[in-house]
Amino acid sequence: MVEGWTSGEEAILAAFDGEQMMADLEALGEIGWVAGTGLQRMAYSPADLAGRRWVLAQMQALGMEAGIDAAGNVVGVLPGSEPLPALALGSHTDSVPGGGKYDGALGVVGALACVRTLRELAVVLRHPLLVIDFAAEEATTAASPLGSLAFVGALTVADLEGPAWKGESTRALLAESGFDAAAVAASRLPQPVGAFVELHIEQGEQLTGAGGGVGLVTGIVGIRRYFVRFVGQANHAGTTSMARRRDALVMAAPFITAVREIAVAQGIVGTVGRVDVQPGAPNVVPGCVLLDVEIRGLDELLLDAAEEALRLAAEAQGGAFTSGHCKAPVPADPALLAVVERVCRRLGVRHQPMASGAGHDAMNMARVCPYAMIFVPSEAGISHAPAEYTAPAECMDGVRVLLATLLELDRRI
Ligand SMILES: [Zn+2]
């Protein structure tokens, strides 16, 4: 017997059928797959809804009380033996246009595999178990991740006016697919949740770079966006001497390289993602340059320091620096993380702490319960593309960690 497991837990872990789980992942990945362009399961598309019906059928076959709610969230419930808050597992099954088979889907199929394992051994947990396939996680609609935002009571009907992937408003996309915006915003978690654990692919290169293993997500990074404006003097590019020029792009250039230097110095990431050069003609000295800048990091103090350095760097070049959209970092629950870490050690699965540079449903769930996320490697760091791939052994390791974490949480909280 492995140290720290009860014989019952060991039997449950041994009963996990990784081959079946991979076959399920493959079957789900066929729904909405288009040869050449990859997964086209954008939120509320016919393929997305077909994927959700597939998940619903799996839940029902496993004997869960399951349904698709007014927002398109699929929820399956496995009753527990005690009147406790539920433990919840899950992720999403919608995709970006031209996505891969693992993003989101692994977390849903992995959660279903946990339920299958429990059912096969007729194990009843103390806590009710929720498996959730959240609606519209990808940024293909307004207010994404939309389903989890509604679930925690943070989505308003007005949020749904923003554009969706087809170009129309999210409200129009919903109506076209038979969903009512007011009902979507009113969708709620069906019962109180005591902890949420999401298994997901990393979508970066940190794990593959380290030779594999799982990532224990310490938090989802905060995002801060800024607009920087440099104003010079537009003038004739042939007749204005170099000495007389006030070239706004030349003013902006040192700032652009400073963004990189400041991000490196603070151990965060920083990007100038858009440069608008006005008037934007080969024969005109640039008169005005607008930059969109974004920084992401887990530590508010580092973000504060970077923000101040960026402001100074912009002003040093005569730029005007203003703040835009800002999202705070969402740290994972340290106690839950410690449980996942212990589980990895017992299972002999290599693990490392890491920040999530991408947003996930877990950041919305964090408003109502503690959360943890388990990452598995993305080969070559490729994601949101048809070539997205995680080796079966790595997918299975991730699900084993998920299952063992579930058992540990059921015993402890
Ligand atoms: Zn995802």
Boltz pocket constraint, residues with backbone or C-beta under 6 A from the ligand:
constraints:
  - pocket:
      binder: B
      contacts: [[A, 92], [A, 103], [A, 104], [A, 137], [A, 200], [A, 359]]
      max_distance: 6.0
